[in-house]
């Protein structure tokens, strides 16, 4: 029985064999780099995303289902989503950089603090566990929605829905 290159790579992925990364790199790195470069113009950042993509693929290899998508399609999606996530992460970090002279951190008085907000974790415990887990991952562990989806093994759409519901429920507590 002769295996195609794709079947050979899939077999290595399914077995968690590190040889899979080498085969993926040799056969798909250029194409995946091209996919990433459509999203990220910086070569160094794109190389980082390529490495992250290959590691994600290897870690998720056992879950790959050839009935759902061809190998390259699956790789393409992971590379593209990783590139989008990286751009969002870089943009979020640059937006969060604090300009000391523009900051009002040192001007806060105790009167300006909303006492209810300080105990958000207590209020979070009033939500169903499935919502708590999502809010914790996104707000307290700093994950992106994509990272939370992968880490919690919950579809991305479900992450977004649970976040929306959780925020709506918390809004009822803080803004009755």
Residue frames as qw, qx, qy, qz and C-alpha x, y, z in Angstrom:
[[0.000, 0.889, 0.457, 0.000, 0.00, 0.00, 0.00],
 [0.445, 0.226, 0.013, 0.866, 1.60, 3.28, -1.15],
 [0.160, -0.779, -0.424, 0.434, 0.91, 6.37, 0.91],
 [0.330, 0.797, 0.130, 0.488, 0.77, 9.77, -0.71],
 [0.339, 0.268, -0.368, 0.823, 2.91, 12.50, 0.83],
 [0.410, -0.448, 0.030, -0.794, -0.22, 14.02, 2.35],
 [0.879, -0.321, -0.279, -0.217, -1.27, 10.70, 3.93],
 [0.723, 0.088, -0.434, 0.531, 2.29, 10.23, 5.20],
 [0.059, 0.356, -0.282, 0.889, 2.23, 13.66, 6.89],
 [0.644, -0.416, -0.105, -0.633, -1.25, 13.02, 8.33],
 [0.883, -0.179, -0.425, 0.085, -0.06, 9.71, 9.78],
 [0.496, 0.145, -0.422, 0.745, 2.85, 11.49, 11.51],
 [0.238, -0.400, 0.106, -0.879, 0.48, 14.19, 12.82],
 [0.787, -0.357, -0.276, -0.420, -1.99, 11.64, 14.17],
 [0.852, -0.143, -0.403, 0.301, 0.84, 9.87, 16.00],
 [0.357, -0.931, 0.046, 0.063, 2.18, 13.11, 17.47],
 [0.836, -0.003, 0.157, 0.526, 5.48, 12.39, 15.71],
 [0.173, -0.788, 0.100, 0.582, 7.89, 15.37, 15.57],
 [0.400, -0.002, 0.667, 0.628, 8.84, 14.27, 12.05],
 [0.231, 0.752, 0.610, 0.093, 5.51, 15.81, 11.02],
 [0.087, -0.907, -0.025, 0.411, 6.85, 19.33, 11.67],
 [0.325, -0.424, 0.587, 0.609, 9.84, 18.70, 9.40],
 [0.315, 0.325, 0.798, 0.399, 7.62, 17.32, 6.64],
 [0.103, 0.876, 0.456, -0.120, 5.16, 20.20, 7.01],
 [0.184, -0.802, 0.189, 0.536, 7.99, 22.72, 6.87],
 [0.349, -0.211, 0.701, 0.585, 9.62, 21.12, 3.84],
 [0.189, 0.359, 0.816, 0.413, 6.38, 20.80, 1.89],
 [0.050, -0.803, -0.570, -0.170, 4.12, 23.62, 3.04],
 [0.396, -0.556, -0.195, 0.704, 6.21, 26.39, 4.68],
 [0.172, -0.034, 0.344, 0.922, 6.53, 28.51, 1.53],
 [0.197, -0.499, -0.648, -0.540, 2.81, 28.34, 0.75],
 [0.435, -0.708, -0.523, 0.191, 1.83, 29.04, 4.37],
 [0.371, -0.373, -0.038, 0.849, 4.32, 31.92, 4.55],
 [0.028, 0.222, 0.486, 0.845, 2.60, 33.37, 1.47],
 [0.344, -0.657, -0.634, -0.221, -0.77, 33.09, 3.21],
 [0.484, -0.631, -0.332, 0.507, 0.60, 34.82, 6.31],
 [0.325, -0.150, 0.177, 0.917, 2.30, 37.56, 4.26],
 [0.063, -0.541, -0.566, -0.619, -1.10, 38.52, 2.78],
 [0.458, -0.795, -0.393, -0.061, -2.07, 39.55, 6.32],
 [0.544, -0.755, 0.088, 0.355, 1.28, 40.58, 7.85],
 [0.540, 0.818, -0.151, 0.125, 3.74, 42.70, 5.86],
 [0.222, -0.788, 0.561, -0.122, 6.61, 42.46, 8.37],
 [0.703, 0.320, -0.633, -0.054, 8.85, 39.48, 7.42],
 [0.135, 0.270, -0.814, 0.497, 10.11, 38.81, 10.96],
 [0.527, -0.006, 0.463, -0.713, 6.60, 38.84, 12.42],
 [0.819, 0.257, -0.244, -0.451, 5.37, 36.65, 9.56],
 [0.509, 0.325, -0.784, 0.145, 8.19, 34.14, 10.27],
 [0.177, -0.157, 0.734, -0.637, 7.13, 34.07, 13.94],
 [0.715, 0.136, 0.192, -0.659, 3.54, 33.38, 12.92],
 [0.731, 0.324, -0.556, -0.226, 4.71, 30.60, 10.58],
 [0.254, 0.250, -0.858, 0.370, 6.56, 28.94, 13.47],
 [0.402, -0.003, 0.565, -0.720, 3.53, 29.35, 15.77],
 [0.762, 0.235, -0.166, -0.581, 1.32, 27.91, 13.03],
 [0.618, 0.283, -0.732, -0.037, 3.47, 24.81, 12.61],
 [0.030, 0.139, -0.823, 0.550, 3.49, 24.24, 16.37],
 [0.581, 0.104, 0.310, -0.745, -0.31, 24.65, 16.54],
 [0.759, 0.278, -0.421, -0.412, -0.72, 22.22, 13.64],
 [0.432, 0.240, -0.847, 0.197, 1.50, 19.67, 15.34],
 [0.174, -0.047, 0.712, -0.678, -0.31, 20.05, 18.69],
 [0.644, 0.243, 0.238, -0.685, -3.72, 19.77, 17.00],
 [0.271, 0.346, -0.794, -0.420, -2.62, 17.04, 14.62],
 [0.077, 0.112, 0.979, -0.153, -4.55, 14.29, 16.36],
 [0.346, 0.527, 0.531, -0.567, -7.79, 16.25, 15.89],
 [0.226, 0.386, -0.483, -0.753, -7.34, 16.71, 12.12],
 [0.639, 0.301, 0.673, -0.218, -10.22, 15.12, 10.22],
 [0.159, -0.163, 0.654, 0.721, -9.57, 14.48, 6.50],
 [0.124, 0.550, 0.807, 0.175, -13.33, 14.11, 5.95],
 [0.037, -0.860, -0.343, 0.376, -13.86, 17.77, 6.91],
 [0.233, 0.930, -0.193, -0.209, -11.05, 19.39, 4.90],
 [0.832, 0.397, -0.208, 0.327, -8.01, 18.60, 2.81],
 [0.704, -0.360, -0.185, 0.584, -4.73, 18.95, 4.68],
 [0.339, 0.188, 0.093, 0.917, -3.71, 22.16, 2.91],
 [0.272, -0.661, -0.351, -0.604, -7.12, 23.74, 3.54],
 [0.695, -0.640, -0.305, 0.117, -6.80, 22.93, 7.24],
 [0.633, -0.181, -0.044, 0.751, -3.23, 24.30, 7.32],
 [0.146, 0.459, 0.264, 0.836, -4.33, 27.41, 5.40],
 [0.433, -0.751, -0.347, -0.358, -7.09, 28.16, 7.93],
 [0.718, -0.559, -0.192, 0.368, -4.76, 27.77, 10.90],
 [0.525, 0.019, 0.096, 0.845, -2.08, 29.97, 9.28],
 [0.013, -0.570, -0.325, -0.755, -4.57, 32.64, 8.23],
 [0.547, -0.751, -0.319, -0.188, -6.29, 32.73, 11.64],
 [0.720, -0.391, -0.134, 0.558, -2.92, 32.82, 13.41],
 [0.364, 0.232, 0.156, 0.888, -1.89, 35.80, 11.29],
 [0.259, -0.688, -0.328, -0.594, -5.16, 37.62, 12.05],
 [0.693, -0.653, -0.284, 0.112, -4.77, 36.87, 15.76],
 [0.648, -0.159, -0.050, 0.744, -1.18, 38.17, 15.72],
 [0.130, 0.449, 0.214, 0.858, -2.22, 41.43, 14.03],
 [0.475, -0.729, -0.320, -0.374, -5.01, 41.90, 16.59],
 [0.762, -0.490, -0.221, 0.362, -2.62, 41.13, 19.43],
 [0.505, 0.059, 0.034, 0.860, 0.00, 43.60, 18.15],
 [0.083, -0.575, -0.275, -0.766, -2.67, 46.27, 17.62],
 [0.612, -0.702, -0.333, -0.145, -4.13, 45.71, 21.09],
 [0.719, -0.343, -0.167, 0.581, -0.70, 45.93, 22.73],
 [0.331, 0.221, 0.101, 0.912, 0.14, 49.17, 20.94],
 [0.293, -0.660, -0.325, -0.611, -3.23, 50.67, 21.97],
 [0.717, -0.625, -0.307, 0.033, -2.65, 49.68, 25.59],
 [0.599, 0.104, -0.242, 0.756, 0.75, 51.36, 25.91],
 [0.281, -0.854, -0.377, 0.222, 0.39, 53.98, 28.62],
 [0.346, 0.592, -0.049, 0.726, 1.51, 57.53, 27.97],
 [0.438, -0.355, -0.557, 0.609, 2.50, 58.71, 31.46],
 [0.039, -0.098, -0.074, 0.992, 1.95, 62.42, 30.73],
 [0.439, -0.173, -0.415, -0.777, -1.56, 61.68, 29.38],
 [0.481, -0.253, -0.837, 0.061, -2.47, 59.24, 32.10],
 [0.407, -0.597, 0.074, -0.688, -4.88, 60.06, 34.88],
 [0.759, -0.164, -0.615, 0.135, -3.85, 57.04, 36.96],
 [0.417, -0.047, -0.504, 0.755, -2.22, 59.22, 39.59],
 [0.201, -0.201, 0.030, -0.958, -5.18, 61.62, 39.71],
 [0.550, -0.370, -0.683, -0.305, -7.75, 59.05, 40.83],
 [0.285, -0.359, 0.510, -0.728, -9.46, 59.69, 44.10],
 [0.090, 0.102, 0.970, -0.203, -11.26, 57.07, 46.11],
 [0.445, 0.447, 0.372, -0.681, -14.52, 58.86, 45.32],
 [0.497, 0.500, -0.399, -0.586, -14.06, 58.15, 41.60],
 [0.107, 0.168, -0.975, -0.094, -13.80, 54.39, 42.09],
 [0.736, -0.170, -0.233, -0.612, -16.96, 52.40, 41.65],
 [0.434, -0.394, 0.737, -0.337, -17.03, 50.07, 44.64],
 [0.884, 0.188, 0.296, -0.310, -19.15, 47.50, 42.74],
 [0.700, 0.625, -0.342, -0.044, -16.57, 47.11, 40.00],
 [0.051, -0.639, 0.731, -0.232, -13.91, 46.15, 42.51],
 [0.529, -0.131, 0.797, -0.260, -15.74, 42.94, 43.33],
 [0.626, 0.380, -0.373, -0.570, -16.38, 41.84, 39.75],
 [0.292, 0.210, -0.933, -0.009, -15.05, 38.36, 40.50],
 [0.256, 0.151, 0.777, -0.555, -17.76, 37.97, 43.17],
 [0.588, 0.443, 0.127, -0.665, -20.44, 38.97, 40.66],
 [0.426, 0.414, -0.715, -0.370, -18.88, 36.75, 38.03],
 [0.023, -0.070, 0.975, -0.211, -19.56, 33.80, 40.33],
 [0.512, 0.317, 0.483, -0.636, -23.29, 34.46, 39.97],
 [0.580, 0.466, -0.394, -0.539, -23.11, 33.48, 36.28],
 [0.991, 0.069, 0.077, -0.084, -23.37, 29.93, 34.95],
 [0.676, -0.457, 0.437, 0.378, -20.01, 28.18, 34.95],
 [0.673, 0.388, 0.448, 0.443, -19.87, 28.08, 31.13],
 [0.180, 0.930, 0.107, 0.304, -19.96, 31.91, 31.04],
 [0.513, -0.818, 0.232, 0.118, -17.50, 32.28, 33.93],
 [0.794, -0.120, 0.413, 0.430, -14.92, 30.15, 32.12],
 [0.515, 0.628, 0.315, 0.491, -15.12, 32.28, 28.97],
 [0.092, -0.970, -0.003, -0.226, -14.95, 35.62, 30.82],
 [0.682, -0.632, 0.288, 0.229, -12.04, 34.39, 32.93],
 [0.761, 0.112, 0.392, 0.504, -10.10, 33.28, 29.85],
 [0.381, 0.718, 0.280, 0.511, -10.71, 36.51, 27.93],
 [0.125, -0.915, 0.005, -0.385, -10.45, 39.13, 30.67],
 [0.606, -0.738, 0.291, -0.057, -8.39, 37.68, 33.49],
 [0.805, -0.177, 0.441, 0.356, -6.06, 35.41, 31.52],
 [0.047, 0.712, -0.296, -0.634, -5.71, 37.81, 28.59],
 [0.470, 0.094, 0.799, 0.363, -6.51, 35.31, 25.84],
 [0.302, 0.164, -0.382, -0.858, -7.86, 36.30, 22.45],
 [0.799, 0.106, 0.206, -0.555, -11.20, 34.77, 21.49],
 [0.772, 0.402, -0.475, -0.131, -9.35, 32.42, 19.12],
 [0.221, 0.389, -0.806, 0.388, -6.91, 31.36, 21.85],
 [0.498, -0.111, 0.574, -0.640, -9.79, 30.76, 24.27],
 [0.849, 0.250, -0.109, -0.452, -11.58, 28.72, 21.63],
 [0.663, 0.396, -0.631, 0.074, -8.52, 26.52, 21.15],
 [0.038, 0.348, -0.760, 0.548, -7.57, 26.28, 24.82],
 [0.525, -0.005, 0.548, -0.651, -11.11, 25.50, 26.03],
 [0.080, 0.061, 0.931, 0.351, -11.92, 23.39, 22.95],
 [0.295, 0.648, 0.565, -0.416, -15.09, 25.40, 22.38],
 [0.467, 0.541, 0.463, 0.525, -16.05, 26.64, 18.89],
 [0.239, 0.025, -0.034, 0.970, -15.21, 30.30, 18.27],
 [0.304, -0.445, -0.406, -0.738, -18.85, 31.20, 17.64],
 [0.648, -0.553, -0.523, 0.014, -19.82, 29.71, 21.01],
 [0.499, -0.212, -0.274, 0.794, -17.07, 31.72, 22.74],
 [0.007, 0.204, 0.157, 0.966, -18.47, 34.91, 21.20],
 [0.495, -0.509, -0.498, -0.498, -22.07, 34.04, 22.14],
 [0.664, -0.479, -0.496, 0.289, -21.17, 33.16, 25.72],
 [0.361, -0.075, -0.159, 0.916, -19.18, 36.37, 26.09],
 [0.187, -0.351, -0.293, -0.870, -22.11, 38.43, 24.81],
 [0.624, -0.538, -0.510, -0.246, -24.53, 36.72, 27.21],
 [0.635, -0.334, -0.415, 0.560, -22.12, 37.03, 30.16],
 [0.204, 0.061, -0.043, 0.976, -21.60, 40.73, 29.53],
 [0.375, -0.455, -0.397, -0.703, -25.35, 41.26, 29.23],
 [0.687, -0.517, -0.510, 0.034, -25.90, 39.50, 32.57],
 [0.528, -0.226, -0.289, 0.766, -23.11, 41.48, 34.26],
 [0.004, 0.303, 0.165, 0.939, -24.58, 44.69, 32.86],
 [0.527, -0.585, -0.480, -0.386, -27.84, 43.86, 34.69],
 [0.675, -0.463, -0.396, 0.416, -25.90, 43.69, 37.95],
 [0.429, -0.189, -0.061, 0.881, -23.91, 46.90, 37.45],
 [0.134, 0.028, -0.191, -0.972, -26.55, 48.93, 35.66],
 [0.135, 0.378, 0.901, -0.165, -29.94, 47.75, 36.92]]
